[in-house]
Amino acid sequence: MKPYFLTLSLTAMLAFGAVNTAYATADGPDFYAVTRVAGTDSLALRHIASSRGRIVARIPFNAVRVQNKGDRSGSWCKVQYATSVGWASCQHLTESDGIAITPPKVTPTV
């Protein structure tokens, strides 16, 4: 009788949302935004997780759709920007919703 009660209880919990199941394919956020990079600079995307690694691309200072690939190595995050995949310094990345915010146009008054 106890196994029947346990099965019934688990079924009811799942049916009524008492147990939340989360599915994730990578650790951390889906997207990052570049932060703490000067407006005249860019963030280096490197082929290995090291400041000595070859630069495979440069990520603009205002990029907000840098895809998290789910790997970390020390202070480095594996990311994809456009079609390039590599390692960027995590200290220059912050969680993003991946949507660029366009500032409103200002119409001068006459």
Secondary structure, DSSP 8 states (H G I E B T S, - for coil): -HHHHHHHHHHHHHHTT-S-----SSSS-SEEEE-S--TT-EEEEESSSSTTS-EEEEEETT---EEEEEEEETTEEEEEETTEEEEEEGGGEEEE-S------------
